[in-house]
Amino acid sequence: MSHLLAPSILAADFSRLHEAMALIDGSEADWVHVDVMDGCFVPNISFGFPVIRDIRPLTGKPLDVHLMIVEPERYIAAFRDAGADHLTLHIEACPNLHRSIQMIKDAGMKAGVAINPHTNVLELEDVLPDLDLVILMSVNPGYGGQRFIKHSYRKLEKLVALRAATASKALIEIDGGVGEGNAARLVALGADVLVAGSSVFKAPDPRQAIRQLKSPPLHTIKS
């Protein structure tokens, strides 16, 4: 299976969000990545239910909603009702993670768990078979436009091995600092989904940037 691309609207111009959604919907991108931040779990505030409800009719592509919030289990049904197709919670924010995963699935959504750069992938071992996706954060969450953390390559290799060992079918999604310079290597190491924010919306030609990230040239792979 070819890898999937999920442009992050966090990097879009919020005053022209309708145009950003039209761009994604008419492109080769596969999902729309939506970052929800509360100013508590991360030091930034983005958007919530009203924006998700407003953008839901603008695309037929799945809304990949990533919650960077405390007590995310309180809002699972509300995000489903707003239009989320995938709902990802942070392992660091969920004391009863298995229960939260089941709540997402019972609500009819794909269930994901995200892990921060400092979190060991082995903490996912007991829930990995229950997941539809894992978001491996390759920057510290909270802001777009950050530099890719290079030890994420090693973490990706470990997560791929752990997925095989647990017979999990979860997709591995890389979020943070993804661009033309590292996309090919990430895919070669086993990433299934690439989240791209600034590398798409800050590019001179966002559609061309999406095309390049969907088919990154192999010569960009660096050791």
Summary of the structure (lengths in Angstrom):
residues: 223
radius of gyration: 16.1
end to end distance: 24.1
largest distance: 45.7
contacts: 740
relative contact order: 0.16
helix: 42%
strand: 20%
